[in-house]
Amino acid sequence: MENKDHVYRKLQRHLNSQAVGFPATKSGSEIRILKHIFTPQEAQIAICLTYKFEPIETVFERVKHVVESPEKLEELLDHIEEKGGIESKIKGSKRYFSIPPLVVGMYEYQIGKLTPRFIKDFDRYISDKKFGIEFISTKLPQMRTIPIGKSIKPQHKVSTFDEVALLLKQAEAPFVILECICRQKKSLLGENCRVTNRKETCLAVDNMAQAALRYGVGREITLDESMSILEKNQKEGLVLQPSNTEKAEFICSCCGCCCGMLAMHKKLPKPVDFWASNFFAVIDTDACNGCGNCEKRCQVGAAKVSAQNGQAYIDLNRCIGCGVCVPTCPKNAISLRKKPTEVIPPQTREDLLDTIMTHKKGALGKLKVTGKLIFDSIKTGQTHLLK
């Protein structure tokens, strides 16, 4: 590695020490990703930020050897945030800054900025086993799956944080509709989404929406417009994935052909062990006619029709309880069932990241996760995943 890359390696190590890690790989793609976003001076500044939001006075104390004044620092921070390298939010009359993980964070902020070179480096990095193990080793995932509206009934006693309409109604304005970064990336690679031809499907609210508006990403819409877009998303068969918090900052609507999260799901032998969801699907075999609608609608390969008896079944190692399969079953043979123990998400993203940081795994913990993946691959007969 050349000496001029030293600051980027320092930034990589700093990011790796945060709640959601950023490990080094043999390919060096992580350094190239950082170069896409940060200049050397900006990298020095980013090293002085953490996953916790802090006021500019606190940050300046750490970077005054690099920047001459708080005013100049804020100017530089504005530029870094515009490129998706950091985050800020306003509380009261003060502005606070933090550095996000690569995912969910810097990558999602590349909307409208993706280039073929960035995509190549990003895809190489996230396909590396070191990144994968780091990403799934967190105590809690950063996103969760909630059921679509037409798949839930009063007897489910769905909590507010698991019902999309209530989750959105309780969210704080502004509401911003964004183009899905994953579909944008696929489109640049010449691949079209197989579920929807609409680009604007993902919502940001509150602080994340304010940041998007500051830098011209997405467009502000009303609560009613947000509800209407989410209704279309659900009708088309997209999976609802908000932030893993009671107070939502975003609600993504995902497909199995483009979404990076669901793509990772498919690479795991028992993905539900690393997922956040309070429901799973069940089949009434007496009512099922084996039409295959559920298999076509399922975005994660959990619903399948048996070649032996011609009836549908659910792979509970893969079902994330999205409910996409429920409303299109012509025999009403599919329903959602609530898991015995409801998992309540942290209140805010700060709480979520604090939990992840507190339980951050070391080398031994990650080795155990690797061992589990190997054991599960063999036990479930999916040894092809070991490749």
C-alpha positions as CSV (number, residue, x, y, z in Angstrom):
1,M,0.0,0.0,0.0
2,E,1.3,3.5,-0.9
3,N,2.0,6.0,1.8
4,K,-0.6,8.4,0.5
5,D,-3.2,5.7,1.3
6,H,-2.2,5.7,5.0
7,V,-5.0,8.1,6.0
8,Y,-7.6,5.9,4.3
9,R,-6.3,2.9,6.1
10,K,-6.6,4.8,9.4
11,L,-10.2,5.7,8.4
12,Q,-11.0,2.1,7.6
13,R,-9.7,1.0,11.0
14,H,-11.7,3.7,12.7
15,L,-14.9,2.7,10.9
16,N,-14.2,-0.9,11.8
17,S,-14.1,0.1,15.5
18,Q,-17.6,1.6,15.3
19,A,-20.9,-0.3,16.0
20,V,-21.2,-1.8,12.5
21,G,-17.6,-2.7,11.4
22,F,-15.8,-2.1,8.2
23,P,-13.1,-4.9,8.0
24,A,-10.1,-4.9,5.7
25,T,-10.0,-7.3,2.8
26,K,-7.3,-8.7,0.6
27,S,-8.7,-6.9,-2.5
28,G,-8.4,-3.5,-0.9
29,S,-11.8,-2.6,-2.3
30,E,-12.7,-0.9,1.1
31,I,-9.9,1.7,0.5
32,R,-11.2,2.4,-3.0
33,I,-14.7,2.9,-1.6
34,L,-13.4,5.5,0.8
35,K,-11.5,7.2,-1.9
36,H,-14.7,7.6,-3.9
37,I,-16.3,9.5,-1.0
38,F,-13.5,11.3,0.9
39,T,-10.5,13.4,0.0
40,P,-7.4,12.9,2.2
41,Q,-8.3,15.9,4.3
42,E,-12.0,14.8,4.6
43,A,-10.8,11.4,5.7
44,Q,-8.8,13.0,8.5
45,I,-11.9,14.8,9.6
46,A,-14.1,11.6,9.4
47,I,-11.7,9.8,11.7
48,C,-12.7,12.3,14.4
49,L,-16.4,11.4,14.2
50,T,-18.1,8.4,15.8
51,Y,-21.5,6.7,15.3
52,K,-22.9,8.9,18.0
53,F,-24.2,12.4,17.0
54,E,-22.0,15.1,18.5
55,P,-22.1,19.0,18.3
56,I,-19.5,20.7,16.1
57,E,-17.7,22.1,19.2
58,T,-16.9,18.6,20.3
59,V,-15.7,17.5,16.8
60,F,-13.6,20.7,16.4
61,E,-11.6,19.9,19.6
62,R,-10.5,16.7,17.8
63,V,-9.8,18.2,14.4
64,K,-8.3,21.6,15.2
65,H,-4.9,20.4,14.1
66,V,-6.5,19.9,10.6
67,V,-9.0,22.8,10.3
68,E,-8.5,26.4,11.5
69,S,-12.0,27.2,12.8
70,P,-15.4,25.7,13.6
71,E,-16.9,27.7,10.7
72,K,-14.4,26.1,8.2
73,L,-15.1,22.7,9.8
74,E,-18.8,23.0,9.3
75,E,-18.2,24.0,5.6
76,L,-16.1,20.8,5.1
77,L,-18.6,18.7,7.0
78,D,-21.4,20.0,4.7
79,H,-19.4,18.9,1.7
80,I,-18.7,15.5,3.1
81,E,-22.4,15.0,4.0
82,E,-23.4,16.0,0.5
83,K,-21.2,13.2,-0.8
84,G,-22.8,10.7,1.6
85,G,-19.8,10.3,3.9
86,I,-21.3,11.6,7.2
87,E,-24.7,12.4,8.7
88,S,-26.1,15.3,10.6
89,K,-29.3,16.2,12.4
90,I,-30.7,19.2,14.0
91,K,-31.9,19.2,17.6
92,G,-33.3,22.4,18.8
93,S,-31.1,25.1,17.3
94,K,-27.9,22.9,17.3
95,R,-26.6,20.6,14.6
96,Y,-25.0,17.3,15.4
97,F,-22.7,15.1,13.3
98,S,-21.9,11.4,13.1
99,I,-20.3,8.9,10.8
100,P,-22.6,6.2,9.5
101,P,-21.6,2.6,8.6
102,L,-21.2,1.6,4.9
103,V,-24.5,-0.2,5.1
104,V,-27.0,1.1,6.2
105,G,-25.5,4.5,5.6
106,M,-22.9,5.7,3.1
107,Y,-24.0,3.3,0.3
108,E,-27.7,4.4,0.6
109,Y,-26.5,8.1,0.4
110,Q,-25.0,7.4,-3.0
111,I,-28.4,7.9,-4.7
112,G,-27.8,9.8,-7.9
113,K,-24.0,9.5,-7.4
114,L,-23.3,5.9,-8.4
115,T,-20.6,5.3,-11.0
116,P,-19.5,2.0,-12.6
117,R,-16.2,2.1,-10.7
118,F,-18.0,2.6,-7.3
119,I,-20.4,-0.2,-8.1
120,K,-17.6,-2.5,-9.0
121,D,-15.7,-1.8,-5.8
122,F,-18.8,-1.9,-3.6
123,D,-20.0,-5.2,-5.1
124,R,-16.5,-6.7,-4.6
125,Y,-16.4,-5.6,-1.0
126,I,-19.8,-6.7,0.1
127,S,-19.3,-10.1,-1.5
128,D,-16.2,-10.7,0.6
129,K,-16.6,-13.1,3.4
130,K,-15.0,-10.7,5.9
131,F,-17.7,-8.1,5.3
132,G,-20.5,-10.7,5.3
133,I,-19.4,-12.1,8.7
134,E,-19.0,-8.6,10.2
135,F,-22.4,-7.5,8.9
136,I,-24.4,-10.5,10.3
137,S,-22.5,-10.7,13.5
138,T,-24.3,-7.7,15.1
139,K,-26.5,-8.3,18.1
140,L,-29.5,-6.7,16.2
141,P,-29.9,-6.2,12.5
142,Q,-30.3,-2.6,11.3
143,M,-33.5,-3.4,9.4
144,R,-36.5,-5.6,10.1
145,T,-39.4,-7.0,8.1
146,I,-43.0,-6.1,8.9
147,P,-46.1,-7.6,7.3
148,I,-48.0,-5.9,4.5
149,G,-51.3,-4.5,5.5
150,K,-53.6,-7.1,3.8
151,S,-51.8,-10.0,5.5
152,I,-52.7,-9.1,9.0
153,K,-56.0,-9.5,10.9
154,P,-57.3,-8.1,14.3
155,Q,-56.5,-11.4,16.0
156,H,-52.8,-10.9,15.3
157,K,-52.8,-8.0,17.8
158,V,-50.1,-6.3,15.8
159,S,-47.9,-3.8,17.6
160,T,-47.6,-0.2,16.3
161,F,-44.0,-0.8,15.2
162,D,-45.1,-3.8,13.1
163,E,-48.1,-2.1,11.3
164,V,-46.9,0.0,8.4
165,A,-49.8,2.5,8.4
166,L,-49.5,3.3,12.1
167,L,-45.7,3.4,11.9
168,L,-45.9,6.0,9.2
169,K,-48.7,8.0,10.8
170,Q,-46.7,8.2,14.0
171,A,-43.5,9.3,12.2
172,E,-42.4,12.9,12.2
173,A,-42.4,15.0,9.1
174,P,-41.0,15.7,6.6
175,F,-41.7,12.7,4.4
176,V,-39.4,12.2,1.4
177,I,-39.7,9.7,-1.4
178,L,-36.5,8.3,-2.7
179,E,-35.4,6.3,-5.7
180,C,-34.4,2.8,-4.5
181,I,-30.6,2.7,-4.5
182,C,-30.5,-1.0,-5.1
183,R,-32.7,-0.8,-8.2
184,Q,-30.7,2.2,-9.4
185,K,-27.6,0.2,-9.1
186,K,-29.1,-2.7,-11.0
187,S,-30.4,-0.4,-13.7
188,L,-26.9,1.0,-14.2
189,L,-25.7,-2.6,-14.7
190,G,-28.4,-3.1,-17.4
191,E,-30.7,-5.2,-15.3
192,N,-34.4,-4.4,-14.7
193,C,-36.4,-5.2,-11.6
194,R,-38.7,-8.1,-12.0
195,V,-41.3,-6.9,-9.4
196,T,-41.9,-3.2,-10.2
197,N,-41.0,-0.7,-12.9
198,R,-41.4,2.2,-10.5
199,K,-38.2,3.8,-9.2
200,E,-39.4,5.9,-6.3
201,T,-40.4,3.4,-3.7
202,C,-38.4,4.1,-0.5
203,L,-39.4,6.6,2.1
204,A,-37.3,8.6,4.5
205,V,-38.8,10.5,7.4
206,D,-37.8,12.9,10.2
207,N,-34.0,13.4,10.5
208,M,-33.1,11.3,7.5
209,A,-35.7,13.1,5.4
210,Q,-34.3,16.5,6.5
211,A,-30.8,15.4,5.4
212,A,-32.1,14.2,2.1
213,L,-33.8,17.6,1.4
214,R,-30.7,19.6,2.4
215,Y,-28.8,17.9,-0.4
216,G,-31.4,17.6,-3.0
217,V,-31.9,13.8,-2.7
218,G,-35.5,12.7,-3.2
219,R,-38.6,15.0,-3.0
220,E,-40.9,16.0,-0.2
221,I,-44.4,14.5,-0.3
222,T,-47.4,14.6,2.1
223,L,-48.4,11.8,4.5
224,D,-51.3,10.9,2.3
225,E,-49.0,10.6,-0.7
226,S,-46.6,8.4,1.4
227,M,-49.5,6.1,2.3
228,S,-50.5,5.9,-1.3
229,I,-47.0,4.9,-2.5
230,L,-46.7,2.3,0.2
231,E,-50.1,0.9,-0.8
232,K,-48.8,0.5,-4.4
233,N,-45.6,-1.1,-3.1
234,Q,-47.6,-3.7,-1.2
235,K,-49.9,-4.5,-4.0
236,E,-47.0,-5.1,-6.4
237,G,-45.5,-7.6,-3.9
238,L,-42.6,-5.6,-2.4
239,V,-41.3,-6.5,1.1
240,L,-41.6,-3.8,3.7
241,Q,-38.3,-3.2,5.6
242,P,-38.2,-0.2,8.0
243,S,-35.3,0.7,10.3
244,N,-35.2,-1.7,13.2
245,T,-36.5,0.9,15.6
246,E,-39.9,1.8,17.1
247,K,-39.5,5.3,15.7
248,A,-39.0,4.8,12.0
249,E,-36.4,6.9,10.1
250,F,-37.0,5.1,6.8
251,I,-39.2,2.4,5.2
252,C,-37.7,0.5,2.3
253,S,-39.8,-1.5,-0.1
254,C,-37.6,-4.4,-1.3
255,C,-37.5,-7.1,-4.0
256,G,-35.6,-10.3,-4.1
257,C,-33.9,-9.5,-7.4
258,C,-32.4,-6.1,-6.5
259,C,-32.3,-5.6,-2.8
260,G,-28.9,-6.2,-1.2
261,M,-30.4,-7.2,2.1
262,L,-32.6,-9.9,0.5
263,A,-29.7,-11.0,-1.7
264,M,-27.7,-11.6,1.5
265,H,-30.7,-13.5,2.9
266,K,-30.5,-16.0,0.0
267,K,-26.8,-16.7,0.7
268,L,-27.4,-17.9,4.2
269,P,-28.5,-21.4,5.1
270,K,-30.8,-20.3,8.0
271,P,-31.3,-16.6,7.4
272,V,-34.1,-16.1,9.9
273,D,-31.5,-16.6,12.7
274,F,-30.0,-13.3,11.6
275,W,-33.3,-11.5,10.8
276,A,-35.8,-9.3,12.7
277,S,-39.4,-10.3,12.2
278,N,-42.3,-11.1,14.5
279,F,-44.3,-13.3,12.0
280,F,-44.1,-16.3,9.8
281,A,-46.4,-17.8,7.1
282,V,-48.3,-21.1,7.5
283,I,-50.2,-23.2,4.9
284,D,-53.6,-24.8,5.3
285,T,-52.8,-28.0,3.4
286,D,-56.5,-28.9,3.2
287,A,-57.3,-25.7,1.3
288,C,-54.1,-25.4,-0.8
289,N,-54.6,-26.3,-4.5
290,G,-50.9,-26.0,-5.4
291,C,-51.4,-23.1,-7.9
292,G,-48.0,-21.8,-7.1
293,N,-49.0,-18.1,-6.6
294,C,-47.2,-18.0,-3.3
295,E,-44.0,-19.4,-4.8
296,K,-44.0,-16.7,-7.5
297,R,-44.7,-13.9,-5.0
298,C,-42.2,-14.9,-2.4
299,Q,-39.1,-12.7,-2.6
300,V,-36.9,-15.0,-0.5
301,G,-37.6,-18.5,-1.8
302,A,-39.4,-19.5,1.4
303,A,-42.7,-20.5,-0.2
304,K,-42.5,-23.5,-2.6
305,V,-44.7,-26.1,-4.2
306,S,-43.7,-29.7,-3.5
307,A,-43.0,-31.8,-6.5
308,Q,-44.1,-34.9,-4.6
309,N,-47.7,-33.9,-3.5
310,G,-48.3,-30.7,-5.5
311,Q,-49.0,-28.6,-2.4
312,A,-47.3,-25.5,-1.1
313,Y,-45.1,-25.5,1.9
314,I,-43.1,-22.9,3.8
315,D,-39.4,-23.2,4.6
316,L,-39.4,-21.7,8.1
317,N,-35.6,-21.2,8.0
318,R,-36.3,-18.6,5.2
319,C,-39.7,-17.1,5.9
320,I,-39.4,-13.5,7.1
321,G,-43.1,-13.0,7.7
322,C,-43.6,-10.3,5.1
323,G,-47.1,-11.5,4.2
324,V,-46.6,-10.8,0.5
325,C,-47.9,-14.3,-0.3
326,V,-51.1,-14.0,1.7
327,P,-53.5,-11.7,-0.3
328,T,-53.0,-13.4,-3.7
329,C,-53.8,-17.0,-2.5
330,P,-57.0,-17.9,-4.4
331,K,-58.0,-20.5,-1.7
332,N,-57.1,-18.3,1.3
333,A,-54.8,-21.2,2.3
334,I,-52.0,-18.9,3.6
335,S,-52.0,-16.9,6.8
336,L,-49.4,-15.2,9.0
337,R,-48.8,-16.5,12.5
338,K,-47.2,-14.4,15.2
339,K,-44.0,-15.8,16.8
340,P,-44.4,-17.0,20.4
341,T,-42.1,-14.2,21.7
342,E,-42.5,-10.8,20.3
343,V,-39.3,-8.9,19.7
344,I,-39.6,-5.2,20.5
345,P,-37.1,-3.0,18.6
346,P,-35.0,-0.3,20.2
347,Q,-36.8,3.1,20.4
348,T,-34.4,5.1,18.2
349,R,-31.4,4.4,15.8
350,E,-29.1,5.8,18.5
351,D,-30.4,3.1,20.9
352,L,-30.0,0.5,18.2
353,L,-26.4,1.4,17.5
354,D,-25.6,1.5,21.2
355,T,-27.0,-2.0,21.6
356,I,-24.9,-3.2,18.6
357,M,-21.8,-1.5,20.0
358,T,-22.3,-3.0,23.5
359,H,-22.5,-6.5,22.1
360,K,-19.9,-6.1,19.3
361,K,-18.3,-9.4,18.6
362,G,-14.5,-10.0,18.7
363,A,-12.5,-12.5,16.7
364,L,-13.9,-15.5,18.8
365,G,-17.5,-14.4,18.3
366,K,-17.1,-14.0,14.6
367,L,-15.4,-17.4,14.4
368,K,-18.5,-18.9,16.1
369,V,-20.7,-17.3,13.6
370,T,-18.6,-18.7,10.8
371,G,-18.8,-22.2,12.4
372,K,-22.6,-21.8,12.6
373,L,-22.8,-21.0,9.0
374,I,-20.8,-24.1,8.0
375,F,-22.8,-26.3,10.3
376,D,-26.1,-25.0,9.1
377,S,-25.1,-25.4,5.5
378,I,-24.2,-29.0,6.0
379,K,-27.3,-29.7,8.2
380,T,-29.7,-28.2,5.7
381,G,-28.1,-29.8,2.7
382,Q,-27.0,-26.4,1.2
383,T,-23.3,-27.0,1.0
384,H,-23.2,-25.0,-2.2
385,L,-23.5,-21.9,0.0
386,L,-20.1,-22.6,1.4
387,K,-18.5,-21.5,-1.9
